[in-house]
């Protein structure tokens, strides 16, 4: 009788020094080559969508900003746009520009943070130190405007809570000039380094065809030559009023994703400068007294890609259904295309290259602690969700 030889399996996670959050990757290997990968997320669950249904419409932005600290402008922005669609609210022009500036500050600090961590992961700690230093003034500007370095709490249905003071504008422009110079130096250090070329080029390639197949988004898509960007394809805030470019490169490897983020940082600086130059006078908020029955969707281009929020109202003061989808939901499964066939040492940096956020992808299973019996697994919860959505739909 022929014996079946099982290939060795290497677990990465759910707790691992390289990973900031809990996630689990099971690598099936043949020697040093990865032949299959299984991904398991949702090790944490905070019930964001359910909690949202118990809060008033103007309280929810503060909640969804905590889905992810690095995307704490993107999630509230997608949410308020969904509610504004239901209510037919027109946001004041100045608020549109303030929203744009805050969103681009967030993009800068997220991309620079990723570059620093990427340097640390491959042992290039000089890049890590530079990135942390150059990111700090951006966080200081966010704090000066909103009161917070993260979880800004600046968005409300109809506009913004806090304005950008006119006296702060010269400092913002000066800091952007300084950051432009520092990022130019950092970019040259990365782009011209032959060791980084040897280590990152040709590693974790996600082809354009695979990127389209897996419907990836953000720098993960643009690093594979798929030039999609919500800011350009479905403009919101003040993006349609500003001259800027979608950054994409065709190679699809880890190095390409780094290049895209570097280019987007320069574009973000450019957007901030032009938005400040064109910043109109006027109010930053439209008063919204009630939200009528209806449903709306909001999209925003977070640093990692498209963030999507769906909201349904029954005419009360709370959402009756709120659904959030972060970009990592579509980016993480692409590891099936980019990691299989790679060496074990290359898989970890390939996993990090999409900048996955696992707190954004929280879901759960309900387990009886006494017996370890799974009471509600993913499929059962999905069925319950669909039944509830259908019940709400029929009530209208």
C-alpha positions in Angstrom: 0.0 0.0 0.0 1.4 3.3 -1.1 2.0 5.8 1.8 0.9 9.4 1.3 3.6 11.8 2.3 2.3 14.9 3.8 4.1 18.1 3.1 5.4 20.0 6.1 3.4 22.9 7.4 4.9 26.1 9.0 2.7 28.3 11.1 3.2 32.0 11.1 1.1 33.5 14.0 -1.4 34.1 15.3 1.2 35.8 17.6 4.4 36.6 15.8 7.2 39.2 16.4 6.8 40.5 12.9 3.1 41.1 13.2 1.5 43.9 15.1 -1.9 42.2 15.3 -3.1 38.7 15.6 -3.4 36.8 12.4 -2.5 33.3 11.3 -0.9 32.0 8.1 -0.3 28.4 7.5 2.4 27.8 5.0 2.6 24.4 3.2 6.2 23.9 2.1 8.4 21.7 -0.1 11.8 22.3 1.2 12.2 26.2 1.2 9.4 26.7 -1.4 5.9 27.6 -0.3 3.4 25.4 -2.2 0.2 26.6 -0.5 -1.0 29.2 2.0 -4.0 29.3 4.2 -5.0 32.6 5.9 -7.1 33.0 9.0 -8.2 36.4 10.3 -10.8 37.6 12.8 -8.9 36.8 16.0 -10.3 40.0 17.5 -13.9 41.2 17.4 -15.3 44.5 18.8 -18.7 44.4 17.3 -18.4 47.8 15.5 -21.3 47.3 13.2 -23.7 46.2 16.0 -22.6 48.9 18.3 -23.3 51.4 15.5 -26.9 50.5 15.6 -27.2 51.6 19.2 -25.6 55.0 18.7 -27.1 58.2 17.2 -26.0 59.1 13.7 -23.6 61.9 14.9 -22.0 59.5 17.4 -21.0 56.8 14.9 -18.1 58.7 13.3 -16.3 58.6 16.6 -16.9 54.8 16.8 -15.8 54.0 13.2 -12.6 56.0 13.6 -11.5 53.3 16.0 -11.9 50.5 13.4 -8.3 51.4 12.5 -6.1 54.1 14.0 -4.2 54.7 10.7 -7.5 54.9 8.8 -9.3 57.0 11.4 -10.2 59.7 8.8 -11.1 57.2 6.0 -13.7 55.2 7.8 -15.6 58.2 9.2 -15.4 59.9 5.8 -17.0 56.9 4.0 -19.7 56.7 6.8 -20.7 60.4 6.8 -20.9 60.4 3.0 -23.3 57.4 3.1 -25.5 59.3 5.6 -25.3 62.5 3.7 -26.5 60.6 0.6 -29.6 59.5 2.6 -30.3 63.0 3.9 -29.5 64.8 0.6 -27.0 67.0 2.4 -24.6 69.4 0.6 -21.4 69.8 2.4 -19.9 73.4 2.5 -17.0 74.0 0.2 -14.6 74.8 3.0 -15.5 71.5 4.7 -14.8 69.6 1.5 -11.3 71.1 1.4 -10.6 70.5 5.1 -11.7 66.9 4.7 -9.3 66.5 1.8 -6.3 68.0 3.7 -6.9 65.7 6.8 -7.3 62.7 4.5 -3.9 63.4 2.8 -2.1 64.0 6.1 -3.4 60.6 7.0 -2.1 59.1 3.7 1.3 60.6 4.3 1.7 59.4 7.9 0.4 55.9 6.9 2.7 55.5 3.9 5.7 56.8 5.8 4.9 54.5 8.7 4.7 51.5 6.3 8.1 52.5 4.8 9.7 52.6 8.2 8.2 49.2 9.2 9.3 47.7 5.8 12.8 48.9 6.5 12.7 47.4 10.0 11.4 44.0 8.7 14.3 43.6 6.3 17.0 44.9 8.7 17.3 48.4 7.3 16.7 50.2 10.6 18.1 53.5 9.2 15.0 53.8 7.1 12.9 53.0 10.2 14.5 55.8 12.2 14.2 58.3 9.3 10.6 57.4 8.7 9.6 57.8 12.3 11.3 61.2 12.5 9.8 62.6 9.3 6.3 61.3 10.1 6.2 63.1 13.5 5.5 66.7 12.1 2.5 65.4 10.2 1.0 63.9 13.4 1.7 67.2 15.1 -0.3 69.0 12.4 -3.2 66.6 12.8 -3.1 67.3 16.5 -3.0 71.0 16.0 -6.1 70.9 13.8 -8.2 68.2 15.3 -6.8 67.8 18.9 -5.7 64.2 18.2 -2.7 62.5 16.6 -4.9 59.6 15.7 -8.7 59.0 16.0 -9.2 62.6 14.9 -12.9 62.8 15.6 -13.1 65.7 13.1 -15.9 64.5 10.8 -19.6 65.0 11.3 -22.6 64.4 9.0 -22.7 67.7 7.1 -19.1 68.8 7.5 -16.3 69.0 10.0 -16.0 69.7 13.8 -12.8 71.7 13.6 -11.6 74.2 11.0 -8.0 74.8 9.9 -7.0 78.1 11.5 -5.6 80.7 9.0 -2.6 81.3 11.2 -1.7 77.6 11.0 -1.4 77.6 7.2 2.1 79.1 7.0 3.4 76.3 9.3 1.6 73.6 7.3 3.3 74.9 4.1 6.7 75.1 5.8 6.3 71.6 7.2 5.3 70.3 3.7 8.4 71.9 2.2 10.6 70.2 4.8 8.9 66.9 4.3 9.2 67.1 0.6 13.0 67.5 0.9 13.3 64.7 3.5 11.1 62.3 1.4 13.3 63.1 -1.6 16.4 62.1 0.3 14.6 59.0 1.7 13.3 58.0 -1.8 16.8 58.2 -3.3 18.2 56.1 -0.5 15.6 53.4 -1.2 15.5 53.6 -5.0 19.3 53.7 -5.5 20.2 51.0 -3.0 21.3 47.9 -5.0 20.8 45.7 -1.9 17.1 46.6 -1.8 16.8 45.9 -5.5 18.3 42.5 -5.0 16.1 41.8 -2.0 12.7 43.1 -3.1 12.6 43.1 -6.9 10.9 40.0 -8.3 9.7 39.0 -4.9 6.0 38.4 -4.2 4.9 39.3 -7.7 1.1 40.0 -8.1 0.5 40.1 -11.8 -2.0 42.6 -13.3 -4.3 39.7 -14.2 -4.2 38.3 -10.7 -4.8 41.8 -9.2 -7.9 42.1 -11.3 -9.0 38.6 -10.5 -8.7 39.1 -6.8 -10.2 42.7 -7.0 -7.4 44.2 -5.0 -7.4 47.9 -4.3 -5.1 50.7 -3.3 -1.3 50.5 -3.6 -1.6 46.8 -3.9 -3.5 47.3 -7.2 -1.6 50.3 -8.4 1.7 48.4 -7.8 0.5 45.8 -10.3 -0.4 48.4 -13.0 -4.1 48.6 -12.2 -4.6 52.4 -12.0 -7.8 52.5 -9.9 -8.3 55.2 -7.2 -11.6 56.2 -5.7 -10.4 59.8 -5.4 -10.1 59.9 -9.2 -12.8 57.3 -10.3 -15.6 58.6 -8.0 -14.4 61.9 -6.7 -15.5 63.1 -3.2 -14.4 65.9 -0.9 -12.4 68.4 -3.0 -10.4 65.9 -5.2 -12.2 66.9 -8.4 -11.0 70.5 -7.9 -7.4 69.7 -7.5 -4.7 68.7 -10.1 -3.1 65.4 -9.0 -2.0 62.1 -10.5 -2.9 58.5 -9.9 0.5 56.7 -9.3 0.9 53.2 -10.7 3.8 51.0 -11.8 3.5 47.6 -13.6 6.0 45.3 -11.9 3.7 44.0 -9.1 6.5 43.0 -6.7 7.3 44.2 -3.2 9.6 46.9 -4.6 6.8 48.2 -6.8 4.5 48.6 -3.9 7.2 50.6 -2.1 7.6 52.8 -5.1 3.9 53.5 -5.4 3.7 54.6 -1.7 6.7 56.9 -2.1 5.2 58.5 -5.2 1.8 58.8 -3.5 3.5 60.6 -0.6 4.8 63.3 -3.0 1.3 63.5 -4.6 -0.3 63.9 -1.1 2.1 66.8 -0.3 1.1 68.4 -3.7 -2.6 68.0 -2.9 -2.3 69.6 0.6 -0.4 72.6 -0.9 -3.0 73.1 -3.6 -6.0 72.6 -1.2 -4.5 75.2 1.1 -4.0 77.6 -1.8 -7.7 77.2 -2.9 -9.1 76.9 0.6 -12.4 78.8 0.4 -13.9 81.0 3.1 -17.2 80.1 4.7 -18.7 77.6 7.2 -17.4 74.1 7.8 -20.7 72.5 8.6 -24.3 72.2 7.3 -26.8 71.7 10.1 -28.6 68.4 9.8 -31.7 68.1 11.9 -32.9 64.6 10.9 -32.0 61.6 8.7 -35.0 60.4 6.6 -35.7 56.8 5.8 -33.5 55.4 3.1 -30.1 53.8 2.4 -26.8 55.2 1.3 -23.2 54.2 0.5 -20.0 56.0 1.0 -16.5 55.4 -0.5 -13.1 56.8 0.4 -9.6 56.0 -0.7 -7.9 55.0 2.5 -4.1 54.6 2.5 -4.6 50.9 1.9 -7.3 51.3 -0.7 -11.1 51.6 -1.0 -13.1 51.8 2.2 -16.8 51.2 1.7 -19.7 51.9 4.2 -23.4 51.1 3.7 -26.0 52.7 6.0 -29.7 52.2 6.2 -32.1 54.5 8.1 -35.7 54.0 9.2 -36.2 57.7 9.9 -35.1 57.4 13.6 -32.0 58.8 15.1 -29.9 55.6 14.7 -28.8 53.4 11.8 -30.8 50.2 11.5 -28.0 48.6 9.5 -24.4 49.6 9.1 -21.9 47.6 7.0 -18.2 48.5 6.7 -15.8 46.9 4.3 -12.1 47.8 4.6 -9.5 47.3 1.8 -7.7 44.5 3.5 -10.8 42.2 2.9 -9.9 42.1 -0.8 -6.1 42.6 -0.5 -5.4 39.7 1.9 -6.8 36.9 -0.3 -4.3 37.9 -3.0 -1.6 36.1 -1.0 -2.8 33.0 -2.8 -1.4 34.5 -6.0 1.7 36.3 -4.7 3.1 33.9 -2.1 2.8 30.4 -3.6 6.0 29.5 -5.3 8.0 31.9 -3.2 10.8 31.0 -0.7 9.8 31.0 3.0 12.1 34.0 3.7 10.3 36.0 1.0 6.7 35.2 2.1 6.8 37.3 5.3 7.8 40.5 3.5 5.2 39.7 0.8 2.6 39.5 3.5 3.7 42.9 4.9 3.8 44.5 1.4 0.1 45.0 1.1 0.1 46.7 4.5 -2.7 44.5 5.8 -4.9 45.7 8.7 -6.4 42.8 10.6 -8.4 44.9 13.1 -10.2 46.2 10.0 -11.2 42.7 9.0 -12.7 41.6 12.3 -15.4 38.9 12.2 -16.3 36.3 14.8 -17.5 32.8 15.6 -19.6 32.2 18.8 -18.2 29.4 20.9 -19.6 27.8 24.1 -16.7 28.2 26.6 -17.7 25.1 28.6 -17.7 22.7 25.7 -15.7 24.5 23.0 -18.7 23.9 20.7 -19.0 26.4 17.9 -22.6 27.7 18.2 -22.4 30.1 15.2 -19.7 29.8 12.6 -19.1 32.1 9.7 -21.7 30.5 7.4 -24.4 30.6 10.1 -23.6 34.3 10.9 -23.7 35.1 7.2 -27.1 33.5 6.9 -28.4 35.4 9.9 -27.1 38.7 8.5 -28.8 38.1 5.1 -32.1 37.2 6.8 -31.9 40.4 8.9 -31.1 42.5 5.8 -34.0 40.9 3.9 -36.4 41.6 6.9 -35.3 45.2 7.0 -35.7 45.5 3.2 -39.3 44.2 3.4 -40.1 46.7 6.1 -39.7 49.6 3.7 
